């Protein structure tokens, strides 16, 4: 261990008894050596040197990196280094009192260089030092040299790290990351780096936690900076146009490199509470000035992510991205209803809803046994507008107008032509054929002749211009082990179509020959009760192609006599 307690024996004069005491002891060499594991990553040395330049009052910091020689040089135009020994004083900061009070420097930043490179050079004014990092870590003495008189002295500071084992792309990525919110200019290999989040590049407002840019964004994505260096990114879904916050001196970074906040959970809770209050203020300001449609369309999602949807409770408009309409027959699906619904391209006003021009609904059938496919079909055919039940707060104006499909009673008017049954790959259900059927709920009604529906989870109702296949997925979702069974679905669709055709043929007095031919191909004779008590002659040609002739009942006796004569012994 680097820190231990030394036991000291002493004698108490007052009581005459021996007293055992302990004092703190530090293994300096091991403490310094183990600091290499404290810094978050190797690129943090770049941030530490940038911070030192800023604290020294520099207006710019220039970084050069030669990947071939693995040499990083950081030069600034700050106040320079007057006392080189302060660089090597662990946990002692040589900064002025005002910086000590506002930024709480740890006196450890320069030590990151000792764990990043093989050799270090430091130049300032007319002096310089050059040393191998392994010697410094071994507590060897380091000579302070004087720059030759023919070389210009340096007013600021230049620090060169030789043997920095980093690829160019990592250095570039690190410099861009640390420069993004940095308060002074930063250049890398002669190119000025963008600082889009710097305090001189955006409009900021003062708050209890520091400077916050919230005018241009109500995003729930937040980037936090402490002393110009990023310490936390809170990303909801995308970091595009985040809320940028430069924290004040009430917040502390964790030793040694401030890569995270001290007491992070407590700090983040305070930050989130403050930003939420600021977002609410901004939302109310926008609500008072913007058109209600524009306000709802643009800021609903941001308000939702901040838990501020109550701001919209009295806004008389629902944005389009909350709303869906049916694009196909309602069906069961294991994943998403996007397969039969699409987003509505325009929103809905309170006036449209209250007048009945637009009917809002929720709760589409999703599971086996849901009995309200008729309600879903009614909603589809009347172009009702779907809204997610969790998208609105309970006291939003629209909630009292939303029709819950699972709770309404839809009446059916239908004159059956045929009642039969269907046995498919995954299911067995009753089937009713009709010319059309009518669905009614209160003042709403629709008559349908081209779309089937699974009524009351018992009967597949098929009107005259439908073969019924579109509603098979109301009976079964055809998923097997998470995969849609296309073969089974295609088989059932064809089988149901044949069944419907055979029943209609019987009603119309037509021949069942084509149906019987389909039976020969499918081998599923029990699926066609319409063929009960029918007779056929089948002839196979040289190519095993069959020809079918249905025999009328009045000719059956003569046919039987003929067949009998063929089998009678001569």
C-alpha positions in Angstrom: 0.0 0.0 0.0 1.1 3.6 -0.5 -0.4 4.9 2.7 0.1 3.2 6.0 -0.2 3.9 9.7 2.9 3.8 11.9 2.4 2.7 15.5 4.3 4.8 18.0 4.7 3.8 21.7 4.6 6.6 24.2 4.1 7.1 28.0 1.3 9.2 29.6 2.7 11.1 32.5 -0.8 11.9 34.0 -2.0 8.3 34.3 1.3 6.4 34.3 0.1 4.0 31.5 1.7 3.4 28.1 -0.2 5.0 25.2 -0.1 3.5 21.6 -0.6 6.1 18.8 -0.5 6.0 15.0 0.6 8.5 12.4 0.2 8.6 8.6 3.0 7.4 6.4 3.3 7.6 2.6 5.3 5.4 0.3 6.2 8.2 -2.1 7.7 6.1 -4.9 4.7 3.7 -5.0 2.2 6.5 -4.8 3.7 8.4 -7.7 4.1 5.2 -9.8 0.5 4.2 -9.2 -0.8 7.6 -10.4 -0.6 6.2 -13.9 -3.7 4.2 -13.2 -5.7 7.2 -12.0 -5.8 9.1 -15.3 -8.8 8.0 -17.4 -6.9 7.5 -20.7 -3.7 8.4 -22.4 -5.2 11.3 -24.4 -6.1 13.2 -21.2 -2.6 14.7 -21.2 -3.8 16.9 -24.1 -6.7 18.2 -22.0 -4.3 18.8 -19.0 -1.9 20.8 -21.1 -4.7 22.9 -22.7 -6.1 23.6 -19.2 -2.7 24.8 -18.0 -2.5 27.2 -21.0 -5.9 28.6 -20.2 -5.1 29.1 -16.6 -1.9 30.9 -17.6 -4.0 33.5 -19.4 -3.2 32.3 -22.9 -5.4 33.5 -25.8 -4.5 30.5 -27.9 -2.9 27.1 -27.7 -1.1 25.5 -30.6 -0.7 21.7 -30.8 1.5 19.9 -33.2 1.9 16.2 -33.6 4.4 14.2 -35.6 3.1 10.7 -35.8 6.3 9.4 -37.3 8.5 10.6 -34.4 5.6 10.2 -31.9 6.2 13.8 -30.7 3.5 16.1 -29.4 4.3 19.8 -28.9 1.9 22.2 -27.1 2.7 25.9 -27.2 0.8 28.8 -25.6 1.1 32.5 -25.2 0.2 32.6 -21.6 2.1 34.0 -18.6 4.8 31.3 -18.8 6.5 29.2 -16.1 8.6 31.1 -13.7 9.2 28.2 -11.3 9.9 24.9 -12.9 10.0 23.1 -9.6 6.2 23.8 -9.2 5.6 21.3 -12.0 6.9 18.5 -9.9 5.3 19.3 -6.6 2.5 16.7 -6.3 -0.8 18.0 -5.0 0.6 21.5 -4.7 -0.7 24.1 -7.2 1.4 27.1 -8.2 -1.6 29.0 -9.5 -2.8 32.4 -8.3 -5.2 32.6 -5.4 -8.2 33.5 -7.6 -7.7 30.4 -9.7 -7.2 28.3 -6.6 -10.5 29.5 -5.2 -12.6 29.2 -8.4 -11.2 26.1 -10.1 -9.7 24.1 -7.2 -6.7 22.7 -9.2 -5.3 19.5 -7.9 -1.6 20.1 -8.7 -1.5 16.9 -10.6 -2.0 17.9 -14.3 1.6 17.9 -15.3 2.1 14.5 -13.8 0.0 13.1 -16.7 3.0 13.8 -19.0 5.2 11.4 -16.9 2.9 8.5 -17.8 2.3 9.4 -21.5 5.7 9.8 -23.0 9.3 8.6 -22.8 10.9 12.0 -22.7 9.6 15.5 -21.9 10.9 19.0 -22.7 9.6 22.2 -21.2 10.5 25.7 -22.4 9.6 29.1 -20.9 11.2 32.5 -20.9 15.0 31.8 -21.2 15.0 28.4 -19.4 14.2 24.8 -20.3 14.3 21.3 -18.9 14.7 18.0 -20.6 14.3 14.7 -18.9 13.4 11.1 -19.3 10.1 10.3 -17.6 11.5 7.1 -16.0 14.2 9.3 -14.3 11.6 11.7 -13.0 9.5 8.9 -11.6 12.6 7.6 -9.9 13.0 11.0 -8.1 16.2 11.8 -10.0 17.3 15.5 -10.1 16.5 17.4 -13.2 18.8 20.2 -14.4 17.3 23.6 -15.4 19.1 24.9 -18.4 19.4 28.3 -20.0 18.3 28.9 -23.5 21.3 30.1 -25.6 21.4 33.9 -26.1 21.1 33.6 -29.9 17.8 31.8 -29.5 14.7 33.9 -28.9 13.2 33.4 -25.4 9.6 32.2 -25.1 7.1 34.4 -23.4 4.6 31.7 -22.9 5.3 28.0 -22.5 6.2 25.1 -24.8 5.9 21.5 -23.7 7.2 18.7 -25.9 6.3 15.0 -25.3 8.6 12.6 -27.1 7.7 9.0 -27.5 3.9 9.5 -27.2 2.5 6.2 -28.3 -0.7 7.4 -30.0 -1.9 7.2 -33.6 -2.7 10.5 -35.4 -6.4 9.8 -35.6 -6.6 9.5 -31.8 -4.8 12.7 -31.3 -7.1 14.5 -33.8 -10.2 13.0 -32.1 -9.0 14.0 -28.6 -8.1 17.6 -29.7 -11.5 18.1 -31.4 -13.3 16.7 -28.3 -11.5 18.9 -25.8 -11.6 22.0 -28.0 -15.4 21.8 -28.7 -16.3 23.9 -25.7 -12.9 25.4 -24.9 -12.8 29.2 -24.2 -9.6 30.0 -26.2 -8.5 29.2 -29.7 -7.0 25.7 -30.3 -5.1 24.7 -33.4 -3.7 21.3 -34.5 -0.9 21.1 -37.0 -1.6 24.7 -38.1 -5.4 24.2 -38.5 -7.8 26.1 -36.2 -10.2 23.6 -34.5 -13.9 24.4 -34.3 -15.3 25.4 -30.9 -19.1 25.4 -31.5 -19.9 25.0 -27.8 -17.5 27.7 -26.5 -19.0 30.5 -24.4 -18.0 33.0 -27.1 -19.7 31.0 -29.9 -23.2 30.6 -28.5 -25.7 32.7 -26.5 -25.8 31.6 -22.9 -28.0 32.5 -20.0 -26.8 32.5 -16.4 -28.4 29.9 -14.1 -28.0 28.3 -10.7 -25.7 25.7 -12.3 -23.7 27.9 -14.7 -24.1 29.1 -18.3 -26.8 27.3 -20.2 -27.7 27.6 -23.9 -31.3 26.8 -24.1 -32.7 29.3 -26.5 -31.9 27.4 -29.7 -32.7 23.9 -28.3 -35.0 22.2 -25.9 -33.3 18.9 -26.6 -33.2 16.3 -23.9 -29.6 15.6 -25.0 -27.2 17.6 -22.8 -23.5 18.3 -22.9 -21.8 19.4 -19.7 -18.5 21.3 -19.6 -16.4 22.0 -16.5 -13.7 24.6 -17.0 -14.1 24.2 -20.8 -13.5 20.5 -20.8 -16.4 18.0 -21.4 -17.3 16.0 -18.3 -20.6 14.4 -19.3 -22.9 13.8 -22.3 -26.5 13.0 -21.5 -27.9 11.6 -24.8 -31.6 10.8 -25.3 -31.5 9.7 -28.9 -29.2 11.9 -30.8 -26.6 14.5 -29.9 -27.8 16.9 -32.6 -28.4 20.4 -31.3 -28.0 19.5 -27.5 -28.4 21.8 -24.6 -24.9 23.1 -23.8 -24.1 23.8 -20.2 -20.9 25.2 -18.7 -21.0 24.4 -15.1 -19.9 26.9 -12.5 -17.4 26.5 -9.7 -20.0 24.9 -7.4 -19.2 21.7 -9.2 -16.0 19.8 -8.8 -14.3 17.3 -11.1 -13.0 14.0 -9.8 -9.3 13.6 -9.3 -7.0 13.6 -11.0 -8.2 14.7 -14.5 -11.8 15.8 -14.0 -13.1 13.3 -16.5 -16.2 12.9 -14.4 -18.0 15.0 -11.7 -17.5 14.5 -8.1 -20.6 13.1 -6.4 -21.9 12.5 -9.9 -25.4 11.3 -9.1 -26.1 14.1 -6.8 -24.7 16.6 -9.2 -26.6 15.3 -12.2 -29.9 15.3 -10.2 -29.4 19.0 -9.5 -28.4 19.7 -13.1 -31.4 17.9 -14.4 -33.8 19.7 -12.0 -32.4 23.1 -13.0 -32.5 22.3 -16.8 -36.1 21.0 -16.5 -37.2 24.3 -14.9 -35.4 26.3 -17.6 -37.1 24.2 -20.3 -40.5 24.7 -18.8 -39.9 28.5 -18.7 -38.8 28.4 -22.4 -41.8 26.2 -23.4 -44.3 28.6 -21.8 -42.6 31.5 -23.5 -42.8 29.7 -26.9 -46.4 28.7 -26.2 -47.4 32.3 -25.7 -45.8 33.5 -28.9 -46.0 30.7 -31.5 -48.9 29.5 -33.5 -50.4 26.5 -31.6 -50.0 24.1 -34.5 -46.3 25.1 -35.0 -45.7 24.9 -31.2 -47.2 21.4 -30.9 -45.5 20.0 -34.0 -42.1 21.3 -33.1 -41.8 20.9 -29.3 -44.1 18.0 -28.2 -41.3 15.4 -28.3 -38.9 17.6 -26.4 -41.4 18.4 -23.7 -42.2 14.7 -23.4 -38.6 13.8 -22.9 -38.3 16.4 -20.1 -41.5 15.2 -18.5 -43.3 18.5 -19.3 -46.3 17.3 -21.4 -48.6 19.1 -19.0 -47.7 22.3 -20.9 -49.7 20.9 -23.8 -52.8 19.9 -21.9 -54.7 23.0 -23.1 -53.0 23.4 -26.5 -55.9 22.8 -29.0 -53.8 20.7 -31.4 -52.4 17.2 -31.6 -49.2 17.0 -33.7 -49.1 14.6 -36.6 -46.3 12.4 -35.3 -48.6 11.1 -32.5 -51.3 10.0 -35.0 -51.8 7.0 -37.2 -54.4 5.8 -39.7 -55.0 2.3 -41.0 -53.3 1.5 -44.3 -54.4 -2.1 -44.5 -56.6 -4.7 -42.9 -56.0 -5.0 -39.1 -54.0 -8.1 -38.3 -52.2 -9.8 -35.4 -48.5 -9.1 -35.3 -45.7 -10.0 -32.9 -43.8 -6.8 -33.5 -45.3 -3.6 -34.7 -48.5 -2.4 -36.1 -46.6 -0.4 -38.8 -47.5 -3.3 -41.1 -51.1 -2.1 -41.3 -50.9 1.5 -40.0 -49.1 4.5 -41.2 -48.4 7.9 -39.7 -50.9 10.6 -40.4 -49.3 13.4 -42.4 -51.3 16.2 -40.7 -52.3 16.9 -37.1 -55.7 17.2 -35.6 -57.3 20.3 -34.0 -59.5 20.4 -31.0 -62.3 21.8 -33.1 -62.2 18.9 -35.5 -62.4 16.4 -32.6 -65.2 18.1 -30.8 -67.3 18.6 -33.9 -67.0 14.9 -34.8 -65.1 15.6 -38.0 -62.3 13.5 -36.7 -62.7 10.5 -34.4 -59.8 9.5 -32.2 -59.3 5.9 -31.1 -56.9 3.7 -29.3 -56.3 0.0 -28.3 -55.9 -1.9 -31.6 -56.3 -5.7 -31.3 -52.9 -7.2 -30.6 -53.3 -10.7 -29.1 -55.0 -14.0 -29.7 -58.5 -14.0 -28.5 -59.1 -10.2 -28.9 -62.8 -10.1 -29.9 -62.9 -6.7 -31.3 -61.8 -7.0 -34.9 -65.1 -5.6 -36.0 -64.4 -2.4 -34.0 -61.0 -2.2 -35.7 -62.5 -2.7 -39.1 -65.1 0.0 -38.4 -62.3 2.4 -37.4 -60.4 1.6 -40.6 -63.3 2.0 -43.0 -64.4 5.3 -41.4 -60.9 6.7 -41.3 -60.7 7.2 -37.6 -57.4 8.4 -36.3 -55.3 6.3 -33.9 -53.4 7.9 -31.0 -51.2 6.0 -28.6 -52.9 5.7 -25.2 -49.6 6.6 -23.4 -48.9 9.6 -25.6 -51.3 11.9 -23.6 -51.6 12.8 -20.0 -54.8 11.8 -18.3 -56.0 15.4 -18.0 -55.3 16.3 -21.6 -58.3 17.8 -23.4 -58.3 15.0 -26.0 -58.5 12.0 -23.6 -62.2 12.3 -23.0 -62.9 12.1 -26.8 -60.8 9.0 -27.5 -62.7 5.8 -28.3 -61.3 2.6 -26.8 -61.9 -0.1 -29.4 -61.7 -2.8 -26.7 -64.6 -1.3 -24.8 -67.2 -0.5 -27.4 -70.0 -2.8 -28.6 -70.2 -3.0 -32.4 -73.5 -4.3 -33.8 -73.5 -6.5 -36.9 -76.1 -6.6 -39.6 -75.6 -9.5 -42.0 -77.7 -11.9 -44.1 -75.8 -15.1 -44.4 -75.6 -17.0 -47.7 -73.7 -20.0 -46.4 -72.5 -21.1 -43.0 -69.5 -23.5 -43.2 -66.2 -24.2 -41.5 -62.5 -23.9 -42.4 -59.6 -26.0 -41.3 -56.3 -24.6 -42.1 -52.6 -25.1 -41.2 -52.8 -23.4 -37.8 -56.5 -22.9 -37.2 -60.1 -24.0 -37.3 -62.9 -21.5 -37.5 -66.4 -21.0 -38.7 -67.0 -19.2 -41.9 -70.1 -17.2 -43.0 -70.4 -16.0 -46.6 -72.6 -13.0 -47.4 -73.2 -10.3 -50.0 -72.2 -7.6 -47.5 -72.3 -6.8 -43.8 -72.9 -3.6 -41.8 -71.1 -2.5 -38.7 -72.7 0.0 -36.3 -71.5 1.9 -33.2 -73.7 4.8 -31.9 -74.1 7.1 -34.9 -71.3 5.5 -36.8 -72.0 2.8 -39.4 -70.4 1.3 -42.5 -71.5 -1.3 -45.0 -68.7 -3.5 -46.4 -68.7 -5.9 -49.4 -64.9 -6.3 -50.1 -63.2 -7.0 -46.8 -63.5 -10.0 -44.4 -63.5 -9.7 -40.6 -63.0 -12.2 -37.8 -66.2 -11.5 -35.9 -66.3 -12.1 -32.1 -63.2 -14.4 -32.4 -65.5 -17.2 -33.7 -66.5 -16.6 -37.3 -64.7 -15.4 -40.4 -67.2 -13.2 -42.1 -66.5 -13.0 -45.9 -68.5 -10.7 -48.2 -68.9 -11.2 -52.0 -66.0 -9.3 -53.2 -63.5 -10.9 -50.8 -61.8 -14.3 -50.8 -61.2 -13.9 -47.0 -57.4 -14.2 -47.1 -56.9 -10.6 -45.8 -58.5 -11.5 -42.5 -56.7 -14.8 -41.9 -54.1 -13.0 -39.8 -56.8 -11.9 -37.4 -57.3 -15.6 -36.6 -53.6 -16.5 -36.4 -50.4 -14.4 -36.6 -48.6 -17.3 -38.4 -45.5 -16.8 -36.4 -43.5 -19.9 -35.4 -40.5 -19.4 -33.1 -40.5 -15.7 -33.9 -40.5 -16.2 -37.7 -43.5 -15.6 -40.0 -44.5 -18.9 -41.6 -45.1 -17.7 -45.2 -45.6 -21.2 -46.5 -48.4 -21.9 -44.0 -50.0 -18.5 -44.7 -49.9 -19.0 -48.5 -51.4 -22.6 -48.1 -54.3 -21.3 -45.9 -55.0 -18.4 -48.2 -55.3 -20.6 -51.3 -57.3 -23.2 -49.4 -59.8 -20.6 -48.1 -60.1 -19.1 -51.5 -61.0 -22.5 -52.9 -63.5 -23.1 -50.1 -65.2 -19.7 -50.8 -65.3 -20.4 -54.5 -66.8 -23.9 -54.0 -69.6 -22.6 -51.8 -70.5 -19.8 -54.2 -70.5 -22.3 -57.1 -72.9 -24.5 -55.2 -75.2 -21.6 -54.5 -75.2 -20.6 -58.1 -75.8 -24.1 -59.3 -72.5 -24.4 -61.1 -70.2 -27.5 -61.6 -67.8 -28.5 -58.8 -65.3 -30.0 -61.3 -62.8 -27.2 -60.8 -63.1 -27.5 -57.1 -62.6 -31.2 -57.2 -59.5 -30.7 -59.4 -58.1 -28.3 -56.7 -58.8 -31.0 -54.1 -56.8 -33.5 -56.1 -53.9 -31.1 -56.1 -54.1 -30.1 -52.5 -55.1 -33.5 -51.1 -57.2 -31.6 -48.5 -60.7 -33.0 -49.3 -62.0 -32.5 -45.7 -61.7 -28.8 -46.1 -64.5 -28.8 -48.7 -67.8 -30.0 -47.1 -69.6 -28.7 -50.2 -68.3 -31.8 -52.1 -70.4 -34.1 -49.8 -72.5 -36.6 -51.8 -71.0 -35.6 -55.2 -69.7 -37.9 -57.9 -66.9 -37.5 -60.5 -65.3 -39.4 -63.2 -61.5 -38.8 -63.5 -59.4 -39.8 -66.5 -55.6 -39.6 -66.6 -53.8 -39.1 -70.0 -50.3 -40.3 -71.0 -48.8 -37.3 -69.2 -50.7 -38.0 -66.0 -52.8 -34.9 -66.5 -56.3 -35.4 -65.2 -59.7 -34.6 -66.6 -62.7 -34.4 -64.3 -66.4 -34.8 -65.1 -69.1 -34.3 -62.5 -72.0 -36.8 -62.6 -75.5 -35.4 -62.1 -77.5 -37.4 -59.5 -80.1 -38.4 -62.1 -77.4 -40.2 -64.1 -75.8 -41.9 -61.2 -77.9 -45.2 -61.3 -77.2 -45.8 -65.0 -73.5 -45.2 -64.4 -73.4 -47.7 -61.6 -75.1 -50.3 -63.8 -72.6 -49.7 -66.5 -69.6 -50.1 -64.1 -71.2 -53.2 -62.6 -71.4 -54.7 -66.1 -67.7 -54.1 -66.7 -66.8 -56.0 -63.5 -69.2 -59.0 -64.1 -67.6 -62.3 -65.1 -68.2 -63.2 -68.7 
